[in-house]
């Protein structure tokens, strides 16, 4: 199984987030899956890839050529696809995935999550989408989704399109289940 992980590449990521990224990368590799990610060697991206590689797992990155030119690309053990723009990068991350896990990150991470979740809502795919809610980072986002439901912008049944957990092993298990992740874990679960 190929699990695409969306996450931040900030050099100032805190230890709880780095630990969760390492545990997720280790779990993906230990269970025999392929990690697909944004290709950077820094922040949570670097941590998740380093852990997967250390556990002997295959890692595939999709990265902008500009980032390669800046030296932000991961080491040679990572199969790397170079792309020219963010739309191609997102297509590469999406096209290779059997499931998606999102760790904390910035605007790019939020955009990747909401795009893949909206594609699921539209029925364009039926792959698991899992939020790894380390240190309750995504509580405001989950509250906003609940408000959108309350205000009639999102149908209540769509809350079940996103599984939420704070446990990296559970995140991988939800990916492996290949069922509607909402059946196993709703926003608060």
SEMI-730022 format. One record per residue: x, y, z of N, C-alpha, C, CB in turn. Coordinates in steps of 0.2 Angstrom, whole numbers, plus 2048, in hexadecimal, padded with zeros to 3 digits. Glycine has a CB too. Layout:
residues N
{{X Y Z} {X Y Z} {X Y Z} {X Y Z}} ...
***
This chain:
residues 189
{{804 7FA 800} {800 800 800} {804 806 800} {7FB 800 806}} {{802 80B 7FC} {806 812 7FC} {802 817 800} {807 814 7F5}} {{805 819 805} {802 81E 80A} {805 825 809} {802 81C 811}} {{801 82A 806} {804 830 805} {803 834 80C} {800 834 800}} {{808 837 80E} {808 83B 814} {809 843 813} {80E 839 819}} {{804 847 815} {805 84E 814} {807 851 81B} {7FE 851 812}} {{80C 855 81B} {80F 858 821} {813 85E 81F} {812 852 825}} {{815 861 825} {819 867 824} {820 866 823} {818 86B 82A}} {{824 86B 821} {82B 86A 820} {82E 870 823} {82D 86A 818}} {{82B 873 828} {82E 878 82C} {834 876 830} {829 87C 831}} {{839 87A 830} {83F 878 834} {83E 879 83C} {845 87C 832}} {{838 87C 83E} {837 87E 845} {831 879 847} {835 885 845}} {{830 874 845} {82B 86F 847} {82D 86D 84E} {82A 869 842}} {{828 86C 853} {829 86A 85A} {82A 863 85A} {824 86D 85E}} {{82D 861 860} {82E 85A 861} {828 855 861} {832 859 867}} {{823 857 864} {81D 852 863} {81B 851 85C} {817 855 867}} {{81C 856 858} {81A 855 851} {81F 850 84D} {819 85B 84D}} {{826 852 84F} {82B 84E 84C} {82A 847 84E} {832 851 84D}} {{829 845 854} {828 83F 857} {823 83B 853} {827 83F 85E}} {{81D 83E 852} {817 83B 84F} {819 839 848} {811 840 84F}} {{81D 83E 845} {81F 83D 83E} {823 837 83D} {822 843 83B}} {{828 836 842} {82D 831 842} {829 82A 843} {832 831 848}} {{824 82A 848} {820 824 84A} {81C 822 844} {81C 825 850}} {{819 827 840} {815 825 83A} {81A 822 835} {812 82C 837}} {{820 825 833} {824 823 82E} {826 81C 830} {82A 827 82D}} {{828 81A 836} {82A 814 838} {824 80F 838} {82C 814 840}} {{81E 811 839} {819 80C 839} {817 80A 832} {813 80F 83C}} {{817 80F 82D} {816 80E 826} {81B 809 824} {816 815 822}} {{821 80A 825} {826 805 822} {826 7FF 826} {82D 808 824}} {{825 7FE 82C} {825 7F8 830} {81F 7F4 82E} {824 7FA 837}} {{81A 7F7 82B} {814 7F3 829} {815 7F1 821} {80E 7F7 82A}} {{81A 7F3 81E} {81C 7F1 818} {819 7F6 812} {819 7EA 816}} {{817 7FC 814} {814 800 80F} {819 805 80C} {80E 804 813}} {{817 809 807} {81C 80E 804} {819 815 807} {81B 80D 7FC}} {{81E 819 809} {81D 820 80B} {81D 824 805} {821 822 810}} {{818 828 803} {818 82D 7FE} {818 833 801} {813 82B 7F8}} {{81C 838 800} {81C 83F 803} {81F 844 7FF} {820 83E 80A}} {{81F 84A 802} {821 850 7FE} {829 851 7FC} {81F 856 801}} {{82D 84C 7FE} {834 84C 7FC} {839 850 800} {834 84E 7F5}} {{837 854 805} {83C 858 808} {83F 854 80E} {838 85E 80B}} {{845 857 80F} {849 854 815} {849 857 81B} {850 854 812}} {{844 85C 81C} {844 860 822} {83D 860 825} {845 868 820}} {{83C 862 82B} {836 862 82F} {833 85B 82F} {831 866 82B}} {{82C 85B 830} {829 854 830} {82A 850 82A} {821 856 831}} {{82A 853 824} {82C 84F 81E} {832 84B 81F} {82C 854 818}} {{837 84E 821} {83E 84B 822} {83D 846 828} {843 850 824}} {{83A 847 82D} {839 842 833} {835 83C 830} {835 846 838}} {{830 83D 82D} {82C 837 82B} {830 833 826} {825 839 828}} {{833 836 821} {837 832 81C} {83D 82F 820} {83A 837 817}} {{841 832 824} {846 82F 827} {844 829 82B} {84A 835 82C}} {{83F 829 82F} {83D 824 833} {83B 81E 82E} {837 826 837}} {{837 81F 829} {835 81A 824} {83C 817 821} {831 81D 81E}} {{840 81B 81F} {847 818 81C} {84A 814 822} {84B 81E 81A}} {{84B 816 828} {84E 813 82D} {84B 80C 82F} {84E 817 834}} {{845 80C 82E} {841 805 82F} {841 801 829} {83A 807 831}} {{845 803 823} {846 7FF 81D} {840 7FF 818} {846 7F8 81F}} {{83C 804 819} {836 805 814} {838 809 80E} {831 808 818}} {{834 808 809} {835 80C 803} {832 813 804} {832 809 7FD}} {{835 818 801} {833 81F 801} {833 822 7FB} {837 823 807}} {{82D 825 7F9} {82D 829 7F2} {82B 830 7F4} {828 825 7EE}} {{82F 835 7F1} {82D 83C 7F2} {82B 83F 7EB} {833 83F 7F4}} {{827 844 7EC} {825 848 7E6} {827 84F 7E8} {81D 847 7E4}} {{82B 852 7E4} {82E 859 7E7} {82F 85D 7E1} {835 858 7EA}} {{82E 864 7E2} {82F 869 7DD} {837 869 7DB} {82D 870 7E0}} {{838 86A 7D5} {83F 86B 7D3} {842 871 7D6} {83F 86C 7CB}} {{83F 876 7D8} {842 87C 7DC} {844 87A 7E2} {83C 881 7DD}} {{841 875 7E6} {843 873 7EC} {84A 86E 7EC} {83E 86F 7F0}} {{84A 86B 7E6} {850 867 7E5} {856 86B 7E4} {84F 862 7DE}} {{855 871 7E0} {85A 875 7DE} {85C 879 7E5} {857 87B 7D9}} {{858 87A 7EA} {85A 87D 7F0} {85D 878 7F5} {854 880 7F3}} {{85D 872 7F3} {860 86D 7F7} {85C 86A 7FD} {866 870 7FA}} {{855 86B 7FC} {851 869 801} {84E 861 800} {84B 86D 801}} {{851 85E 7FB} {84F 857 7F9} {852 852 7FE} {850 856 7F2}} {{84E 84D 7FF} {851 848 804} {856 844 801} {84B 843 806}} {{859 83F 804} {85F 83C 802} {85E 837 7FD} {863 838 808}} {{863 834 7FA} {862 82F 7F4} {85E 829 7F5} {869 82E 7F1}} {{85D 827 7FB} {859 821 7FC} {852 822 7FA} {85A 81E 803}} {{850 828 7F9} {849 82A 7F7} {848 82A 7F0} {847 830 7FB}} {{843 826 7ED} {841 827 7E6} {83E 82D 7E6} {83C 821 7E4}} {{840 832 7E1} {83E 839 7E1} {83B 83A 7DA} {843 83E 7E3}} {{835 83D 7DA} {833 840 7D4} {833 847 7D4} {82B 83D 7D3}} {{836 84A 7CF} {837 852 7CF} {831 854 7CB} {83D 854 7CC}} {{82E 85A 7CD} {828 85D 7C9} {829 864 7C9} {821 85B 7CC}} {{826 867 7C4} {827 86F 7C3} {822 873 7C7} {826 870 7BC}} {{81C 871 7C9} {818 875 7CD} {814 871 7D2} {813 878 7C8}} {{810 875 7D6} {80D 872 7DC} {807 86D 7D9} {80A 877 7E0}} {{804 86F 7D4} {7FE 86B 7D2} {801 864 7D0} {7FB 86E 7CC}} {{807 864 7CC} {80A 85D 7CA} {80C 85A 7D1} {810 85E 7C6}} {{80E 85D 7D6} {810 85A 7DC} {80B 857 7DF} {814 85F 7E0}} {{805 85A 7E0} {7FF 858 7E3} {7FC 852 7DF} {7FA 85D 7E4}} {{7FD 852 7D9} {7FA 84C 7D5} {7FF 846 7D6} {7FA 84E 7CD}} {{805 847 7D6} {80A 842 7D8} {808 83F 7DF} {811 844 7D7}} {{807 843 7E3} {806 840 7EA} {7FF 83C 7EA} {806 846 7EF}} {{7FA 83F 7E7} {7F3 83C 7E7} {7F3 836 7E2} {7EE 841 7E4}} {{7F6 836 7DD} {7F6 830 7D8} {7F9 82A 7DA} {7F9 832 7D1}} {{7FE 82B 7DF} {802 825 7E1} {7FE 822 7E8} {809 827 7E3}} {{7F9 825 7EA} {7F7 824 7F1} {7F1 81E 7F1} {7F5 82A 7F5}} {{7F2 81A 7F6} {7EC 815 7F8} {7E9 818 7FE} {7EF 80E 7F9}} {{7EC 81D 801} {7E9 820 807} {7ED 826 809} {7E9 81B 80D}} {{7EA 82A 80D} {7ED 831 80F} {7ED 832 816} {7EA 837 80B}} {{7F3 834 819} {7F3 836 820} {7F6 83D 820} {7F8 831 824}} {{7F3 842 824} {7F5 848 825} {7F8 84A 82C} {7F0 84D 823}} {{7FE 84C 82C} {801 84E 833} {800 856 833} {809 84C 833}} {{802 859 838} {802 860 839} {807 863 833} {804 862 840}} {{805 869 831} {809 86D 82D} {806 874 82C} {809 869 826}} {{808 877 827} {806 87E 825} {800 87E 820} {80B 882 823}} {{800 884 81C} {7FB 885 817} {7FB 880 812} {7FC 88C 814}} {{801 87E 80F} {801 879 80A} {7FE 872 80C} {808 878 808}} {{800 870 813} {7FD 86A 815} {7F6 86A 816} {800 868 81C}} {{7F3 870 818} {7EC 871 819} {7E8 870 812} {7EA 877 81D}} {{7EC 873 80D} {7E9 873 807} {7E9 86C 804} {7ED 878 802}} {{7EE 869 805} {7EE 862 802} {7E9 85D 806} {7F5 85E 804}} {{7E8 85E 80C} {7E3 85A 810} {7DC 85C 80D} {7E3 85C 817}} {{7DA 863 80D} {7D4 865 80B} {7D2 863 804} {7D3 86C 80C}} {{7D7 863 7FF} {7D6 861 7F8} {7D4 85A 7F8} {7DC 863 7F4}} {{7D8 855 7FB} {7D7 84E 7FB} {7D1 84C 7FE} {7DD 84A 7FE}} {{7CF 850 804} {7C9 84F 807} {7C3 851 803} {7C9 852 80E}} {{7C3 857 800} {7BE 859 7FB} {7BD 854 7F5} {7BF 860 7F9}} {{7C2 851 7F3} {7C2 84C 7ED} {7BE 846 7F0} {7C9 84A 7EB}} {{7BF 844 7F6} {7BC 83F 7F9} {7B4 840 7FA} {7BF 83D 800}} {{7B3 846 7FC} {7AC 849 7FD} {7A8 848 7F6} {7AC 850 800}} {{7AC 84A 7F1} {7A9 84A 7EA} {7A8 843 7E7} {7AD 84F 7E5}} {{7AB 83E 7EA} {7AB 837 7E8} {7B0 836 7E2} {7A4 836 7E5}} {{7B6 83A 7E2} {7BB 839 7DD} {7C0 834 7DF} {7BE 840 7DC}} {{7C0 832 7E5} {7C4 82C 7E8} {7C0 82A 7EE} {7CB 82E 7E9}} {{7C2 824 7F0} {7BF 821 7F6} {7C5 81E 7FB} {7BA 81B 7F4}} {{7CA 821 7FA} {7D0 81F 7FE} {7D0 822 805} {7D7 821 7FB}} {{7D3 81F 80A} {7D2 822 811} {7D6 828 812} {7D5 81D 816}} {{7D3 82D 815} {7D7 833 817} {7D7 834 81F} {7D3 839 814}} {{7DD 834 821} {7DE 833 829} {7E2 83A 82B} {7E2 82D 82B}} {{7DF 83D 830} {7E3 842 833} {7E6 840 83A} {7DD 848 835}} {{7ED 841 83A} {7F1 83F 840} {7F1 845 844} {7F8 83C 83E}} {{7EC 846 849} {7EB 84C 84D} {7F0 84C 853} {7E4 84C 84F}} {{7F6 84D 852} {7FB 84D 857} {7FA 854 85B} {802 84D 854}} {{7FA 853 862} {7FA 858 867} {7F4 85D 865} {800 85D 866}} {{7EE 859 862} {7E8 85D 861} {7E9 863 85C} {7E5 85F 867}} {{7EE 862 858} {7F0 867 853} {7EA 869 84F} {7F5 865 84F}} {{7E6 864 84D} {7E0 866 848} {7DA 867 84B} {7E0 860 843}} {{7D9 868 852} {7D3 86A 855} {7D0 870 852} {7D4 86B 85D}} {{7D3 875 851} {7CF 87B 84E} {7CC 879 847} {7D4 881 84D}} {{7D0 875 843} {7CE 873 83C} {7C7 86F 83D} {7D3 86F 838}} {{7C8 86A 842} {7C2 866 843} {7BC 869 845} {7C4 860 848}} {{7BD 86E 849} {7B8 873 84C} {7B5 877 846} {7BA 878 851}} {{7B9 879 841} {7B7 87D 83B} {7B2 878 837} {7BC 87F 837}} {{7B4 872 836} {7B0 86D 832} {7A9 86C 836} {7B4 866 831}} {{7AA 86B 83C} {7A3 86B 840} {79F 871 83F} {7A5 869 847}} {{7A2 877 83F} {79E 87D 83E} {79B 87D 837} {7A2 883 83F}} {{79F 87B 832} {79C 87B 82B} {797 876 82B} {7A2 878 826}} {{797 870 82E} {791 86C 82F} {78B 86F 832} {793 865 833}} {{78C 872 838} {787 876 83B} {784 87B 837} {789 878 842}} {{788 87E 833} {785 884 82F} {782 882 828} {78A 889 82E}} {{783 87B 827} {780 878 821} {784 878 81B} {77A 87C 81F}} {{78B 87A 81C} {78F 87A 816} {792 873 814} {795 87F 817}} {{792 86F 819} {795 868 818} {78F 863 81B} {79C 867 81C}} {{78E 85E 817} {789 859 81A} {78C 855 820} {787 854 814}} {{788 854 825} {78A 850 82B} {78D 849 829} {784 84F 82F}} {{78B 846 824} {78E 83F 822} {795 840 820} {78A 83C 81D}} {{797 846 81D} {79E 847 81B} {7A3 848 820} {79E 84E 817}} {{7A1 848 827} {7A6 848 82C} {7A9 841 82C} {7A3 84A 833}} {{7A6 83C 82A} {7A9 836 82A} {7AE 834 824} {7A3 831 82A}} {{7AF 839 820} {7B4 838 81B} {7BB 839 81D} {7B3 83D 815}} {{7BC 83B 824} {7C2 83C 826} {7C3 839 82D} {7C4 844 827}} {{7C8 834 82E} {7CA 831 834} {7CF 835 838} {7CC 82A 833}} {{7CE 835 83E} {7D2 839 842} {7D5 835 848} {7CF 840 845}} {{7DB 835 849} {7DF 832 84F} {7E5 836 851} {7E0 82A 84D}} {{7E7 834 857} {7EE 837 859} {7F3 832 859} {7ED 83B 860}} {{7F2 82C 857} {7F6 826 857} {7F9 824 851} {7F2 820 85B}} {{7FF 825 84F} {802 823 849} {800 81C 846} {809 824 849}} {{801 817 84B} {7FF 810 849} {7F8 810 847} {800 80B 84F}} {{7F3 813 84B} {7EC 813 849} {7EB 816 842} {7E8 817 84E}} {{7EF 81C 841} {7EE 81F 83A} {7F0 81A 834} {7F3 825 83A}} {{7F5 816 835} {7F7 811 830} {7F2 80C 830} {7FE 80E 831}} {{7EF 809 835} {7EA 804 836} {7E4 807 832} {7E8 802 83D}} {{7E2 80D 833} {7DC 810 82F} {7DD 810 828} {7DA 817 832}} {{7E3 811 826} {7E5 811 81E} {7E4 80A 81C} {7EC 813 81D}} {{7E7 805 820} {7E7 7FE 81E} {7DF 7FB 81D} {7EB 7FA 823}} {{7DB 7FE 821} {7D4 7FB 821} {7D1 7FC 81B} {7D0 7FF 827}} {{7D3 801 817} {7D0 803 810} {7C8 803 811} {7D2 7FE 80B}} {{7C6 805 816} {7BF 806 817} {7BE 80E 818} {7BB 802 81C}} {{7B7 810 818} {7B6 817 81A} {7B9 818 820} {7AE 818 819}} {{7BE 81C 821} {7C1 81D 827} {7BC 820 82D} {7C7 822 827}} {{7B7 823 82B} {7B2 826 82F} {7AF 820 833} {7AD 82A 82C}} {{7AE 81B 830} {7AB 815 833} {7AF 813 839} {7AA 80F 82F}} {{7B5 814 839} {7BA 812 83F} {7BB 818 844} {7C0 80F 83C}} {{7BB 81E 842} {7BD 823 846} {7BA 82A 843} {7C5 824 847}} {{7B6 82D 847} {7B3 834 845} {7B8 839 847} {7AC 834 847}} {{7B6 83F 846} {7BA 845 848} {7BD 845 84F} {7B7 84B 847}} {{7B9 843 854} {7BC 844 85A} {7BF 83D 85D} {7B6 845 85F}} {{7BF 838 858} {7C1 831 85B} {7C8 82F 85A} {7BD 82C 858}} 
***
